[in-house]
Amino acid sequence: MQDKKELLDTLSQLIERFEYELVEFKEANNNYDKNKIGQYFSAISNEANLKEQQYGWLVFGVNNKGRKIVGSNYRDASGLDRLKHEISIGTTGNISFIEIYEVYPEVDGETRRVIMFQIPAAIAAVPTGWNNHFYAREGESLVSMSIEKIERIRSQHLKDWSKQLIEKGRIEHLDTDALALARKKYKEKLNQPHISEEVDRMTDEEFLTKLRLMENGMLTHAAMVLLGNPDYCHMIERPPTVMWRLYSGSGEDLDYKIFEIPFITVGDRVLQNIRNLTYRYMPDQTTLFPMETKQYDHELFYELLNNCIAHQEYAMGARIYVNEFEDRIKFTNPGTFTPGDIRTVLDPSYSPPFYHNQLLAETMAKLFMIDTASMGIRKVFNILRKKYFPMPDYTMKNGQVNVTVYGKIIDINYSRSLFANPDFDLNTVFLIDQVQKGEKISGEESRRLRRMKLIEGKTPNFYISSIVASMLDEQDQYIKNKAFDDQYYKDLIVSYLKEFGKAQKKDIVKLLVPKLSDVLDSKQKEYKIQNLLKALKRDEIITVDSENKRASSWVLIDRH
């Protein structure tokens, strides 16, 4: 739902066809209890499941009784992004909003802000809880979920698309080379001579039945996705594809290719098109010899692409995209991100509540394609950490999961911090990475990094501390970031006035702006200069020569 008109139409429909159990309106003008939001999340998610709907809505800025649009000032855009993570911490399986939309309908000639929280239905067999308590709706009321409703959800069975049989799917519809490769990889994975001998004695039908890819002579969707002959891809209702696209530095399309099944080999086929250059950099300040590495590790590439294959929601009929830019690769996968937030996965104790395609994921693990022990994403982070490269970016929007991996250094001080501190946990690495990318971190997180002497600057313009900058003659940039104390700038103003007698504010701005810290934005620099002038005036060092603010100039106070 990216289109503004569609969102406004949806809002109108929610107001006109009000369904108590699936929609809740709140004025929430300036603030609203986060715990209440979590309770409504649980209730609407559970009711959507029971009514066989994909999602429900919590809407701020609409009066609940009269359903009149009144507008809401609840949080700004960055605050709403933080709310996604805050809610995921307390929900079952760490799920969060599908999306949070800000829409601006016109009411009586006035534009008003409405916030629409799109809440996913509870997954099959797993009621959605908030802080270990389950909620539901009775009409307009928010109530504790009854045992009857809990059991109705728990008695459901997860529908594994990949396990479903293709009625006319037979072994002759598979690719023989892909099937031979599957046998080889399976033996390598188990790495036991007696099992290898057993597999060699099996017919293809027996081998596929052992892997549960075939049942009663019929193929599963998983079998066709991994091993299917592309000539028979139409046997899958919405045949899956992977599309590689190459872009220039200016964003111009340069080339593309579309790859069909069998997906057991699609990683090799796509990777052949990637421009994987040798990259040289110096994360170690004590040596004159640069490190050399390929921009993209093969293991990392396979892990990310194969995860897209394992977790795609195939019923949506969309394709996987591998978009290659000059300095990064972006993987785009249709569906939802099961953990809800990437920070959740970085916790070593995390385990996912379910897989979208359980049989497919299990088979890919048996064939050395992915790791189903919840280690895949952490493996990617660790590969990049050992290279001192930026961490991947995970974004979840509009029914898609996007993962971006970088093929070069963004901030050399980030790389040097990782080199100097090899024992950093992934959460710390993630936070430093957020700083180098200019992303916001919480006050608690910034205080933690500051205590570790990893960052400097003021909220929100933090930057990564330089490590022994003098060793590589980087003092200039470090000092420019760190800037000088206030007395330095005051002395500059006084020296200027001694030289030229007077100065308007624009002259002072022209004098000081190039010397102020690079981490300050233009507004912060303006405030800084105002405060310096006020301080000098308060100390009776300078004054203005006229009460007319536009025409006045700053001058030194005559002490004689």
CORQUIDA-V663126 format. One record per residue. N is the residue number from 0. SS is DSSP state (h for helix, s for strand, l for the rest). Layout:
n=N ss=SS
n=N ss=SS
This chain:
n=0 ss=l
n=1 ss=l
n=2 ss=l
n=3 ss=h
n=4 ss=h
n=5 ss=h
n=6 ss=h
n=7 ss=h
n=8 ss=h
n=9 ss=h
n=10 ss=h
n=11 ss=h
n=12 ss=h
n=13 ss=h
n=14 ss=h
n=15 ss=h
n=16 ss=l
n=17 ss=l
n=18 ss=l
n=19 ss=l
n=20 ss=l
n=21 ss=l
n=22 ss=s
n=23 ss=s
n=24 ss=s
n=25 ss=s
n=26 ss=l
n=27 ss=l
n=28 ss=l
n=29 ss=l
n=30 ss=l
n=31 ss=l
n=32 ss=l
n=33 ss=h
n=34 ss=h
n=35 ss=h
n=36 ss=h
n=37 ss=h
n=38 ss=h
n=39 ss=h
n=40 ss=h
n=41 ss=h
n=42 ss=h
n=43 ss=h
n=44 ss=h
n=45 ss=h
n=46 ss=h
n=47 ss=h
n=48 ss=h
n=49 ss=h
n=50 ss=l
n=51 ss=l
n=52 ss=l
n=53 ss=l
n=54 ss=s
n=55 ss=s
n=56 ss=s
n=57 ss=s
n=58 ss=s
n=59 ss=s
n=60 ss=l
n=61 ss=s
n=62 ss=l
n=63 ss=l
n=64 ss=l
n=65 ss=l
n=66 ss=l
n=67 ss=l
n=68 ss=s
n=69 ss=l
n=70 ss=l
n=71 ss=l
n=72 ss=l
n=73 ss=l
n=74 ss=l
n=75 ss=l
n=76 ss=h
n=77 ss=h
n=78 ss=h
n=79 ss=h
n=80 ss=h
n=81 ss=h
n=82 ss=h
n=83 ss=h
n=84 ss=h
n=85 ss=h
n=86 ss=h
n=87 ss=h
n=88 ss=h
n=89 ss=h
n=90 ss=s
n=91 ss=h
n=92 ss=h
n=93 ss=h
n=94 ss=l
n=95 ss=l
n=96 ss=l
n=97 ss=l
n=98 ss=s
n=99 ss=s
n=100 ss=s
n=101 ss=s
n=102 ss=s
n=103 ss=s
n=104 ss=s
n=105 ss=s
n=106 ss=s
n=107 ss=l
n=108 ss=l
n=109 ss=s
n=110 ss=s
n=111 ss=s
n=112 ss=s
n=113 ss=s
n=114 ss=s
n=115 ss=s
n=116 ss=s
n=117 ss=s
n=118 ss=s
n=119 ss=s
n=120 ss=l
n=121 ss=l
n=122 ss=l
n=123 ss=l
n=124 ss=l
n=125 ss=l
n=126 ss=l
n=127 ss=l
n=128 ss=s
n=129 ss=s
n=130 ss=l
n=131 ss=l
n=132 ss=s
n=133 ss=s
n=134 ss=s
n=135 ss=s
n=136 ss=s
n=137 ss=s
n=138 ss=l
n=139 ss=l
n=140 ss=s
n=141 ss=s
n=142 ss=s
n=143 ss=s
n=144 ss=l
n=145 ss=l
n=146 ss=h
n=147 ss=h
n=148 ss=h
n=149 ss=h
n=150 ss=h
n=151 ss=h
n=152 ss=h
n=153 ss=h
n=154 ss=l
n=155 ss=l
n=156 ss=l
n=157 ss=l
n=158 ss=l
n=159 ss=l
n=160 ss=h
n=161 ss=h
n=162 ss=h
n=163 ss=l
n=164 ss=s
n=165 ss=s
n=166 ss=l
n=167 ss=l
n=168 ss=l
n=169 ss=l
n=170 ss=h
n=171 ss=h
n=172 ss=h
n=173 ss=s
n=174 ss=l
n=175 ss=h
n=176 ss=h
n=177 ss=h
n=178 ss=h
n=179 ss=h
n=180 ss=h
n=181 ss=h
n=182 ss=h
n=183 ss=h
n=184 ss=h
n=185 ss=h
n=186 ss=h
n=187 ss=h
n=188 ss=h
n=189 ss=h
n=190 ss=l
n=191 ss=l
n=192 ss=h
n=193 ss=h
n=194 ss=h
n=195 ss=h
n=196 ss=h
n=197 ss=h
n=198 ss=h
n=199 ss=h
n=200 ss=h
n=201 ss=l
n=202 ss=l
n=203 ss=h
n=204 ss=h
n=205 ss=h
n=206 ss=h
n=207 ss=h
n=208 ss=h
n=209 ss=h
n=210 ss=l
n=211 ss=l
n=212 ss=l
n=213 ss=s
n=214 ss=s
n=215 ss=l
n=216 ss=l
n=217 ss=s
n=218 ss=s
n=219 ss=s
n=220 ss=h
n=221 ss=h
n=222 ss=h
n=223 ss=h
n=224 ss=h
n=225 ss=h
n=226 ss=h
n=227 ss=s
n=228 ss=l
n=229 ss=h
n=230 ss=h
n=231 ss=h
n=232 ss=h
n=233 ss=h
n=234 ss=h
n=235 ss=l
n=236 ss=l
n=237 ss=l
n=238 ss=l
n=239 ss=l
n=240 ss=l
n=241 ss=s
n=242 ss=s
n=243 ss=s
n=244 ss=s
n=245 ss=s
n=246 ss=s
n=247 ss=l
n=248 ss=l
n=249 ss=l
n=250 ss=l
n=251 ss=l
n=252 ss=s
n=253 ss=s
n=254 ss=s
n=255 ss=s
n=256 ss=s
n=257 ss=s
n=258 ss=s
n=259 ss=l
n=260 ss=l
n=261 ss=l
n=262 ss=l
n=263 ss=l
n=264 ss=l
n=265 ss=h
n=266 ss=h
n=267 ss=h
n=268 ss=h
n=269 ss=h
n=270 ss=h
n=271 ss=l
n=272 ss=l
n=273 ss=l
n=274 ss=l
n=275 ss=l
n=276 ss=l
n=277 ss=s
n=278 ss=s
n=279 ss=s
n=280 ss=s
n=281 ss=l
n=282 ss=l
n=283 ss=l
n=284 ss=l
n=285 ss=l
n=286 ss=l
n=287 ss=l
n=288 ss=l
n=289 ss=l
n=290 ss=s
n=291 ss=s
n=292 ss=s
n=293 ss=s
n=294 ss=l
n=295 ss=l
n=296 ss=l
n=297 ss=h
n=298 ss=h
n=299 ss=h
n=300 ss=h
n=301 ss=h
n=302 ss=h
n=303 ss=h
n=304 ss=h
n=305 ss=h
n=306 ss=h
n=307 ss=h
n=308 ss=h
n=309 ss=h
n=310 ss=h
n=311 ss=l
n=312 ss=l
n=313 ss=h
n=314 ss=h
n=315 ss=h
n=316 ss=l
n=317 ss=l
n=318 ss=l
n=319 ss=s
n=320 ss=s
n=321 ss=s
n=322 ss=s
n=323 ss=s
n=324 ss=l
n=325 ss=l
n=326 ss=l
n=327 ss=s
n=328 ss=s
n=329 ss=s
n=330 ss=s
n=331 ss=s
n=332 ss=s
n=333 ss=s
n=334 ss=l
n=335 ss=l
n=336 ss=l
n=337 ss=l
n=338 ss=l
n=339 ss=l
n=340 ss=l
n=341 ss=h
n=342 ss=h
n=343 ss=h
n=344 ss=h
n=345 ss=l
n=346 ss=l
n=347 ss=l
n=348 ss=l
n=349 ss=l
n=350 ss=l
n=351 ss=l
n=352 ss=l
n=353 ss=l
n=354 ss=l
n=355 ss=l
n=356 ss=l
n=357 ss=h
n=358 ss=h
n=359 ss=h
n=360 ss=h
n=361 ss=h
n=362 ss=h
n=363 ss=h
n=364 ss=h
n=365 ss=h
n=366 ss=l
n=367 ss=l
n=368 ss=l
n=369 ss=l
n=370 ss=l
n=371 ss=l
n=372 ss=l
n=373 ss=l
n=374 ss=l
n=375 ss=h
n=376 ss=h
n=377 ss=h
n=378 ss=h
n=379 ss=h
n=380 ss=h
n=381 ss=h
n=382 ss=h
n=383 ss=h
n=384 ss=h
n=385 ss=h
n=386 ss=h
n=387 ss=l
n=388 ss=l
n=389 ss=l
n=390 ss=l
n=391 ss=l
n=392 ss=s
n=393 ss=s
n=394 ss=s
n=395 ss=s
n=396 ss=s
n=397 ss=l
n=398 ss=l
n=399 ss=s
n=400 ss=s
n=401 ss=s
n=402 ss=s
n=403 ss=s
n=404 ss=s
n=405 ss=s
n=406 ss=l
n=407 ss=l
n=408 ss=l
n=409 ss=l
n=410 ss=l
n=411 ss=h
n=412 ss=h
n=413 ss=h
n=414 ss=h
n=415 ss=h
n=416 ss=h
n=417 ss=h
n=418 ss=h
n=419 ss=h
n=420 ss=l
n=421 ss=l
n=422 ss=l
n=423 ss=l
n=424 ss=l
n=425 ss=h
n=426 ss=h
n=427 ss=h
n=428 ss=h
n=429 ss=h
n=430 ss=h
n=431 ss=h
n=432 ss=h
n=433 ss=h
n=434 ss=h
n=435 ss=h
n=436 ss=l
n=437 ss=l
n=438 ss=l
n=439 ss=l
n=440 ss=l
n=441 ss=l
n=442 ss=h
n=443 ss=h
n=444 ss=h
n=445 ss=h
n=446 ss=h
n=447 ss=h
n=448 ss=h
n=449 ss=h
n=450 ss=h
n=451 ss=l
n=452 ss=l
n=453 ss=l
n=454 ss=s
n=455 ss=s
n=456 ss=s
n=457 ss=s
n=458 ss=l
n=459 ss=l
n=460 ss=s
n=461 ss=s
n=462 ss=s
n=463 ss=s
n=464 ss=l
n=465 ss=l
n=466 ss=l
n=467 ss=l
n=468 ss=h
n=469 ss=h
n=470 ss=h
n=471 ss=h
n=472 ss=l
n=473 ss=l
n=474 ss=h
n=475 ss=h
n=476 ss=h
n=477 ss=h
n=478 ss=h
n=479 ss=h
n=480 ss=h
n=481 ss=h
n=482 ss=l
n=483 ss=l
n=484 ss=l
n=485 ss=h
n=486 ss=h
n=487 ss=h
n=488 ss=h
n=489 ss=h
n=490 ss=h
n=491 ss=h
n=492 ss=h
n=493 ss=h
n=494 ss=h
n=495 ss=h
n=496 ss=h
n=497 ss=h
n=498 ss=h
n=499 ss=h
n=500 ss=l
n=501 ss=s
n=502 ss=s
n=503 ss=l
n=504 ss=h
n=505 ss=h
n=506 ss=h
n=507 ss=h
n=508 ss=h
n=509 ss=h
n=510 ss=h
n=511 ss=h
n=512 ss=h
n=513 ss=h
n=514 ss=h
n=515 ss=l
n=516 ss=l
n=517 ss=l
n=518 ss=l
n=519 ss=l
n=520 ss=l
n=521 ss=h
n=522 ss=h
n=523 ss=h
n=524 ss=h
n=525 ss=h
n=526 ss=h
n=527 ss=h
n=528 ss=h
n=529 ss=h
n=530 ss=h
n=531 ss=h
n=532 ss=h
n=533 ss=h
n=534 ss=h
n=535 ss=h
n=536 ss=h
n=537 ss=h
n=538 ss=l
n=539 ss=l
n=540 ss=l
n=541 ss=s
n=542 ss=s
n=543 ss=s
n=544 ss=l
n=545 ss=l
n=546 ss=l
n=547 ss=l
n=548 ss=l
n=549 ss=l
n=550 ss=l
n=551 ss=l
n=552 ss=l
n=553 ss=s
n=554 ss=s
n=555 ss=s
n=556 ss=l
n=557 ss=l
n=558 ss=l
n=559 ss=l
